[in-house]
Amino acid sequence: MRYSTGLAAAGLLCAAAAANAGEVTGTVTAVSDYDFRGVSLSAKDPALQASIDYAHDSGFYAGAWASNIDYGSDIDGDIELDLYLGFAGETQGGVGYDVGLVWYTYPDSSASPTASSISDYPELYAGLTFGPVELKQWYTNDYGGSDVDALYTELNYGFELPEGFGLNLHLGYNYGDAFDGFEYFDFAVGLTKTVGNFDMELRFTGTELDEQDVGLPPGTSFGDVFNPEPRVLFSISTTFPWKN
């Protein structure tokens, strides 16, 4: 984590809360596997995640989100901390929009003779919402600190089911120089349910990648680290302050 950026974000949240012109919330999530665009970033192990968010009446928002991660024994780092800010709103025609910036940081990661560190990097995003449909574009010029660009386009659709259930559909495409030679789709189908102050989701997610796509030798299977295979996840979250 770059401390100047982190302190600036913390100062922004405190100042915004003091201004009393919006709302500050916090969310805690427990998930059976930290899934990022179809790939496990917790080596298929459970993750505990938390965020603090400020939303201003004007549409401006800022926040911080953290999760435990597992990139394998040869990469140092156990925590991901994302700082973000953006602006969201809706046109008179009912089309929603959302633009912003995320800074991915790894505050406890450092290089050693036996392990490499994880590099911080930024990512821009812009999205449009048409009723239950969302189209969102992401871009970074420094994917994973590698000084190459990466793009991600996602399409999301959510709708209500009987008895208070919901169904979320997701399709994403990873491409750009960072994925040269193995651009790929990821997907997810999630069944959601809110019980009191707790939101639950059972999700089937994964990618189209196979072992040959990423250069594994014939007969070699994916391990748990960065696993992209289809799998089932369960998450439960709650947001504070609780509302009656």
Contacts in CASP RR format, 6 or more apart in sequence:
PFRMAT RR
TARGET T0000
AUTHOR 0000-0000-0000
METHOD contacts of the structure
MODEL  1
MRYSTGLAAAGLLCAAAAANAGEVTGTVTAVSDYDFRGVSLSAKDPALQA
SIDYAHDSGFYAGAWASNIDYGSDIDGDIELDLYLGFAGETQGGVGYDVG
LVWYTYPDSSASPTASSISDYPELYAGLTFGPVELKQWYTNDYGGSDVDA
LYTELNYGFELPEGFGLNLHLGYNYGDAFDGFEYFDFAVGLTKTVGNFDM
ELRFTGTELDEQDVGLPPGTSFGDVFNPEPRVLFSISTTFPWKN
1 81 0 8 1.000
1 105 0 8 1.000
1 106 0 8 1.000
1 107 0 8 1.000
1 120 0 8 1.000
2 103 0 8 1.000
2 105 0 8 1.000
2 120 0 8 1.000
5 83 0 8 1.000
5 103 0 8 1.000
5 105 0 8 1.000
6 64 0 8 1.000
6 83 0 8 1.000
6 105 0 8 1.000
9 62 0 8 1.000
9 63 0 8 1.000
9 64 0 8 1.000
9 83 0 8 1.000
9 85 0 8 1.000
10 64 0 8 1.000
12 54 0 8 1.000
12 62 0 8 1.000
12 85 0 8 1.000
13 24 0 8 1.000
13 52 0 8 1.000
13 54 0 8 1.000
13 62 0 8 1.000
13 63 0 8 1.000
13 64 0 8 1.000
16 22 0 8 1.000
16 24 0 8 1.000
16 54 0 8 1.000
16 56 0 8 1.000
16 62 0 8 1.000
17 24 0 8 1.000
17 54 0 8 1.000
21 56 0 8 1.000
21 57 0 8 1.000
21 58 0 8 1.000
22 54 0 8 1.000
22 55 0 8 1.000
22 56 0 8 1.000
22 57 0 8 1.000
23 54 0 8 1.000
23 55 0 8 1.000
24 52 0 8 1.000
24 53 0 8 1.000
24 54 0 8 1.000
25 52 0 8 1.000
25 53 0 8 1.000
25 55 0 8 1.000
25 239 0 8 1.000
25 240 0 8 1.000
25 241 0 8 1.000
26 50 0 8 1.000
26 51 0 8 1.000
26 52 0 8 1.000
26 53 0 8 1.000
26 239 0 8 1.000
26 240 0 8 1.000
27 50 0 8 1.000
27 51 0 8 1.000
27 53 0 8 1.000
27 237 0 8 1.000
27 238 0 8 1.000
27 239 0 8 1.000
27 240 0 8 1.000
28 48 0 8 1.000
28 49 0 8 1.000
28 50 0 8 1.000
28 237 0 8 1.000
28 238 0 8 1.000
28 240 0 8 1.000
29 48 0 8 1.000
29 49 0 8 1.000
29 50 0 8 1.000
29 235 0 8 1.000
29 236 0 8 1.000
29 237 0 8 1.000
30 46 0 8 1.000
30 47 0 8 1.000
30 48 0 8 1.000
30 49 0 8 1.000
30 235 0 8 1.000
30 236 0 8 1.000
30 237 0 8 1.000
31 46 0 8 1.000
31 47 0 8 1.000
31 49 0 8 1.000
31 233 0 8 1.000
31 234 0 8 1.000
31 235 0 8 1.000
31 236 0 8 1.000
32 46 0 8 1.000
32 233 0 8 1.000
32 234 0 8 1.000
32 235 0 8 1.000
33 40 0 8 1.000
33 42 0 8 1.000
33 44 0 8 1.000
33 45 0 8 1.000
33 46 0 8 1.000
33 47 0 8 1.000
33 231 0 8 1.000
33 233 0 8 1.000
34 40 0 8 1.000
34 41 0 8 1.000
34 42 0 8 1.000
34 47 0 8 1.000
34 49 0 8 1.000
34 67 0 8 1.000
34 68 0 8 1.000
34 69 0 8 1.000
35 41 0 8 1.000
35 188 0 8 1.000
35 203 0 8 1.000
35 205 0 8 1.000
35 206 0 8 1.000
35 233 0 8 1.000
37 152 0 8 1.000
37 172 0 8 1.000
37 174 0 8 1.000
37 186 0 8 1.000
37 207 0 8 1.000
38 186 0 8 1.000
38 187 0 8 1.000
38 188 0 8 1.000
38 205 0 8 1.000
38 206 0 8 1.000
38 207 0 8 1.000
38 228 0 8 1.000
39 186 0 8 1.000
39 206 0 8 1.000
39 207 0 8 1.000
39 226 0 8 1.000
39 227 0 8 1.000
39 228 0 8 1.000
40 224 0 8 1.000
40 225 0 8 1.000
40 226 0 8 1.000
40 227 0 8 1.000
40 228 0 8 1.000
40 231 0 8 1.000
41 67 0 8 1.000
41 69 0 8 1.000
41 70 0 8 1.000
41 71 0 8 1.000
41 80 0 8 1.000
41 226 0 8 1.000
42 67 0 8 1.000
42 68 0 8 1.000
42 69 0 8 1.000
42 70 0 8 1.000
43 70 0 8 1.000
43 71 0 8 1.000
43 72 0 8 1.000
43 224 0 8 1.000
43 225 0 8 1.000
43 227 0 8 1.000
44 224 0 8 1.000
44 227 0 8 1.000
44 231 0 8 1.000
45 70 0 8 1.000
45 224 0 8 1.000
47 67 0 8 1.000
47 68 0 8 1.000
47 69 0 8 1.000
48 67 0 8 1.000
48 68 0 8 1.000
49 65 0 8 1.000
49 66 0 8 1.000
49 67 0 8 1.000
50 65 0 8 1.000
50 66 0 8 1.000
51 63 0 8 1.000
51 64 0 8 1.000
51 65 0 8 1.000
51 66 0 8 1.000
52 63 0 8 1.000
52 64 0 8 1.000
53 61 0 8 1.000
53 62 0 8 1.000
53 63 0 8 1.000
54 61 0 8 1.000
54 62 0 8 1.000
54 63 0 8 1.000
55 61 0 8 1.000
58 87 0 8 1.000
59 87 0 8 1.000
59 88 0 8 1.000
59 89 0 8 1.000
60 85 0 8 1.000
60 86 0 8 1.000
60 87 0 8 1.000
61 85 0 8 1.000
61 86 0 8 1.000
61 87 0 8 1.000
61 88 0 8 1.000
62 84 0 8 1.000
62 85 0 8 1.000
62 86 0 8 1.000
63 83 0 8 1.000
63 84 0 8 1.000
63 85 0 8 1.000
64 81 0 8 1.000
64 82 0 8 1.000
64 83 0 8 1.000
64 84 0 8 1.000
65 81 0 8 1.000
65 82 0 8 1.000
65 84 0 8 1.000
66 79 0 8 1.000
66 80 0 8 1.000
66 81 0 8 1.000
66 82 0 8 1.000
67 79 0 8 1.000
67 80 0 8 1.000
68 78 0 8 1.000
68 79 0 8 1.000
68 80 0 8 1.000
69 77 0 8 1.000
69 78 0 8 1.000
69 79 0 8 1.000
69 80 0 8 1.000
69 106 0 8 1.000
70 78 0 8 1.000
70 225 0 8 1.000
71 77 0 8 1.000
71 118 0 8 1.000
71 225 0 8 1.000
71 226 0 8 1.000
72 225 0 8 1.000
73 115 0 8 1.000
74 114 0 8 1.000
74 115 0 8 1.000
74 116 0 8 1.000
75 109 0 8 1.000
75 115 0 8 1.000
75 116 0 8 1.000
75 117 0 8 1.000
75 118 0 8 1.000
76 108 0 8 1.000
76 109 0 8 1.000
76 110 0 8 1.000
76 111 0 8 1.000
76 112 0 8 1.000
76 115 0 8 1.000
76 116 0 8 1.000
76 117 0 8 1.000
76 118 0 8 1.000
77 106 0 8 1.000
77 108 0 8 1.000
77 109 0 8 1.000
77 117 0 8 1.000
77 118 0 8 1.000
78 108 0 8 1.000
79 106 0 8 1.000
79 107 0 8 1.000
79 108 0 8 1.000
80 104 0 8 1.000
80 105 0 8 1.000
80 106 0 8 1.000
81 105 0 8 1.000
81 106 0 8 1.000
81 107 0 8 1.000
82 102 0 8 1.000
82 103 0 8 1.000
82 104 0 8 1.000
82 105 0 8 1.000
83 102 0 8 1.000
83 103 0 8 1.000
83 105 0 8 1.000
84 100 0 8 1.000
84 101 0 8 1.000
84 102 0 8 1.000
84 103 0 8 1.000
85 100 0 8 1.000
85 101 0 8 1.000
86 98 0 8 1.000
86 99 0 8 1.000
86 100 0 8 1.000
86 101 0 8 1.000
87 98 0 8 1.000
87 99 0 8 1.000
87 100 0 8 1.000
88 96 0 8 1.000
88 97 0 8 1.000
88 98 0 8 1.000
88 99 0 8 1.000
89 96 0 8 1.000
89 97 0 8 1.000
89 98 0 8 1.000
90 96 0 8 1.000
90 97 0 8 1.000
91 97 0 8 1.000
94 131 0 8 1.000
95 128 0 8 1.000
95 129 0 8 1.000
95 130 0 8 1.000
96 128 0 8 1.000
96 129 0 8 1.000
96 130 0 8 1.000
97 126 0 8 1.000
97 127 0 8 1.000
97 128 0 8 1.000
97 129 0 8 1.000
98 125 0 8 1.000
98 126 0 8 1.000
98 127 0 8 1.000
98 128 0 8 1.000
98 129 0 8 1.000
98 136 0 8 1.000
99 124 0 8 1.000
99 125 0 8 1.000
99 126 0 8 1.000
99 127 0 8 1.000
100 124 0 8 1.000
100 125 0 8 1.000
100 126 0 8 1.000
101 122 0 8 1.000
101 123 0 8 1.000
101 124 0 8 1.000
101 125 0 8 1.000
102 122 0 8 1.000
102 123 0 8 1.000
102 125 0 8 1.000
103 120 0 8 1.000
103 121 0 8 1.000
103 122 0 8 1.000
104 120 0 8 1.000
104 121 0 8 1.000
104 122 0 8 1.000
104 123 0 8 1.000
104 144 0 8 1.000
105 120 0 8 1.000
106 117 0 8 1.000
106 118 0 8 1.000
106 119 0 8 1.000
106 120 0 8 1.000
109 117 0 8 1.000
109 118 0 8 1.000
110 117 0 8 1.000
111 117 0 8 1.000
118 144 0 8 1.000
119 144 0 8 1.000
119 145 0 8 1.000
119 146 0 8 1.000
120 145 0 8 1.000
121 140 0 8 1.000
121 142 0 8 1.000
121 143 0 8 1.000
121 144 0 8 1.000
121 145 0 8 1.000
122 140 0 8 1.000
122 142 0 8 1.000
123 138 0 8 1.000
123 139 0 8 1.000
123 140 0 8 1.000
124 138 0 8 1.000
124 139 0 8 1.000
124 140 0 8 1.000
125 136 0 8 1.000
125 137 0 8 1.000
125 138 0 8 1.000
125 139 0 8 1.000
126 136 0 8 1.000
126 137 0 8 1.000
127 134 0 8 1.000
127 135 0 8 1.000
127 136 0 8 1.000
127 137 0 8 1.000
128 134 0 8 1.000
128 135 0 8 1.000
128 136 0 8 1.000
129 135 0 8 1.000
132 157 0 8 1.000
132 158 0 8 1.000
132 159 0 8 1.000
133 155 0 8 1.000
133 156 0 8 1.000
133 157 0 8 1.000
133 158 0 8 1.000
134 154 0 8 1.000
134 155 0 8 1.000
134 156 0 8 1.000
134 157 0 8 1.000
135 153 0 8 1.000
135 154 0 8 1.000
135 155 0 8 1.000
136 153 0 8 1.000
136 154 0 8 1.000
136 155 0 8 1.000
136 156 0 8 1.000
137 151 0 8 1.000
137 152 0 8 1.000
137 153 0 8 1.000
138 151 0 8 1.000
138 152 0 8 1.000
138 153 0 8 1.000
138 154 0 8 1.000
139 149 0 8 1.000
139 150 0 8 1.000
139 151 0 8 1.000
139 152 0 8 1.000
140 149 0 8 1.000
140 150 0 8 1.000
141 147 0 8 1.000
141 148 0 8 1.000
141 149 0 8 1.000
142 148 0 8 1.000
142 149 0 8 1.000
143 149 0 8 1.000
143 150 0 8 1.000
143 178 0 8 1.000
144 178 0 8 1.000
146 178 0 8 1.000
148 176 0 8 1.000
148 177 0 8 1.000
148 178 0 8 1.000
149 176 0 8 1.000
149 177 0 8 1.000
149 178 0 8 1.000
150 174 0 8 1.000
150 175 0 8 1.000
150 176 0 8 1.000
150 177 0 8 1.000
150 178 0 8 1.000
150 179 0 8 1.000
151 174 0 8 1.000
151 175 0 8 1.000
151 176 0 8 1.000
152 172 0 8 1.000
152 173 0 8 1.000
152 174 0 8 1.000
152 175 0 8 1.000
153 172 0 8 1.000
153 173 0 8 1.000
153 175 0 8 1.000
154 170 0 8 1.000
154 171 0 8 1.000
154 172 0 8 1.000
154 173 0 8 1.000
155 170 0 8 1.000
155 171 0 8 1.000
155 172 0 8 1.000
156 168 0 8 1.000
156 169 0 8 1.000
156 170 0 8 1.000
157 168 0 8 1.000
157 169 0 8 1.000
157 170 0 8 1.000
158 166 0 8 1.000
158 167 0 8 1.000
158 168 0 8 1.000
158 169 0 8 1.000
159 166 0 8 1.000
159 167 0 8 1.000
160 166 0 8 1.000
161 167 0 8 1.000
164 193 0 8 1.000
164 194 0 8 1.000
165 191 0 8 1.000
165 192 0 8 1.000
165 193 0 8 1.000
166 191 0 8 1.000
166 192 0 8 1.000
166 193 0 8 1.000
167 189 0 8 1.000
167 190 0 8 1.000
167 191 0 8 1.000
167 192 0 8 1.000
168 188 0 8 1.000
168 189 0 8 1.000
168 190 0 8 1.000
168 192 0 8 1.000
168 201 0 8 1.000
168 203 0 8 1.000
169 188 0 8 1.000
169 189 0 8 1.000
169 190 0 8 1.000
170 186 0 8 1.000
170 187 0 8 1.000
170 188 0 8 1.000
170 189 0 8 1.000
170 205 0 8 1.000
171 185 0 8 1.000
171 186 0 8 1.000
171 187 0 8 1.000
172 185 0 8 1.000
172 186 0 8 1.000
172 187 0 8 1.000
173 183 0 8 1.000
173 184 0 8 1.000
173 185 0 8 1.000
173 186 0 8 1.000
174 183 0 8 1.000
174 184 0 8 1.000
174 185 0 8 1.000
174 186 0 8 1.000
175 183 0 8 1.000
176 183 0 8 1.000
182 209 0 8 1.000
182 213 0 8 1.000
182 214 0 8 1.000
184 207 0 8 1.000
184 208 0 8 1.000
184 209 0 8 1.000
184 213 0 8 1.000
184 228 0 8 1.000
185 207 0 8 1.000
185 208 0 8 1.000
186 205 0 8 1.000
186 206 0 8 1.000
186 207 0 8 1.000
186 208 0 8 1.000
186 228 0 8 1.000
187 205 0 8 1.000
187 206 0 8 1.000
187 207 0 8 1.000
188 203 0 8 1.000
188 204 0 8 1.000
188 205 0 8 1.000
188 206 0 8 1.000
189 203 0 8 1.000
189 204 0 8 1.000
189 205 0 8 1.000
190 201 0 8 1.000
190 202 0 8 1.000
190 203 0 8 1.000
190 204 0 8 1.000
191 201 0 8 1.000
191 202 0 8 1.000
191 203 0 8 1.000
192 199 0 8 1.000
192 200 0 8 1.000
192 201 0 8 1.000
193 199 0 8 1.000
193 200 0 8 1.000
193 201 0 8 1.000
194 200 0 8 1.000
197 238 0 8 1.000
197 239 0 8 1.000
197 242 0 8 1.000
197 243 0 8 1.000
198 236 0 8 1.000
198 237 0 8 1.000
198 238 0 8 1.000
199 236 0 8 1.000
199 237 0 8 1.000
199 238 0 8 1.000
199 239 0 8 1.000
200 234 0 8 1.000
200 235 0 8 1.000
200 236 0 8 1.000
200 237 0 8 1.000
201 233 0 8 1.000
201 234 0 8 1.000
201 235 0 8 1.000
202 232 0 8 1.000
202 233 0 8 1.000
202 234 0 8 1.000
203 232 0 8 1.000
203 233 0 8 1.000
203 234 0 8 1.000
203 235 0 8 1.000
204 230 0 8 1.000
204 231 0 8 1.000
204 232 0 8 1.000
204 233 0 8 1.000
205 230 0 8 1.000
205 231 0 8 1.000
205 233 0 8 1.000
206 228 0 8 1.000
206 229 0 8 1.000
206 230 0 8 1.000
206 231 0 8 1.000
207 228 0 8 1.000
207 229 0 8 1.000
207 230 0 8 1.000
209 228 0 8 1.000
211 218 0 8 1.000
211 219 0 8 1.000
211 220 0 8 1.000
211 221 0 8 1.000
211 222 0 8 1.000
212 218 0 8 1.000
214 228 0 8 1.000
216 222 0 8 1.000
222 228 0 8 1.000
222 229 0 8 1.000
END
